[in-house]
Each structure stands twice: as C-alpha cells, then as structure tokens.
Amino acid sequence: MDNKEKRLMLPKLISHGCVLQTGERTRIWGLAAPGEGVSLRLLHQEISCRADGDGNWEAYFHHLQPGGPFIMELTGESGETIQVSDVYLGGGIHLQRPVQYGTAHEPGKGPVSHRV
C-alpha cells in the first residue's frame, strides 16, 4: 500500500463485503499520516491506536462473535472517516469443509472432493 497523500487508508482486502476472522484477536491495519491517532468501532467495541513514523498502524478487536452484516467505522484525528459496510465475521470452520470441483475433461464423472 502506498500513502503519498498521508490519508487514512485500509488495504484492499478490508473493504465493503469483507469477511473478518473471529477469535481471540482480529487484526485490522492500514495507513495514516505519521503519528496520527486512529479510532475503530465495530459492534460494541471501540479501539484506538497511533500510526508509526512511516504511517503504518494496526489494532486488534477481541473476542468477536460470528455474524453480520455489520458496519466498521474508522476515524482519524484529522477528522477523516471511513465506513466499511457489509462486514461479516466468520469462524474457521468454513476453511475445513470440502470444496467441490467439476471435471469437464471426464464426461459422466461427478464432482471431485478436495480438502482446502
């Protein structure tokens, strides 16, 4: 991520419709002006942090429960605000289910199960 304008920014991975992993700690990171304070709000939690000398910041939500859609709001000391809508919180179980793939090169055979 490049932040030549020194604005409050999130990586493209954290955008409208994203799914955040739940658990003990859920990491959110981004860029801001060096030394700028950043506040984040999601559900009942409000957390804050400060950007380092290069403008990088990170903060952690704790013990988020699966669900959604929710709105996450970030506010910088500059007054700039980012709202990320349709945020879903997911557990790790979906990563352990089999994924089905079709086999176009072998007509008549059903999908093949693969573990991710």
Secondary structure, DSSP 8 states (H G I E B T S, - for coil): ---TT---B--TTSSTT-EEE-EEEEEEEEE-STT-EEEEEETTEEEEEE--TTSEEEEEEEEE-SEEEEEEEEEETTS-EEEEEEEEEE-GGGGSS-EEE--TTSTT---EEE--
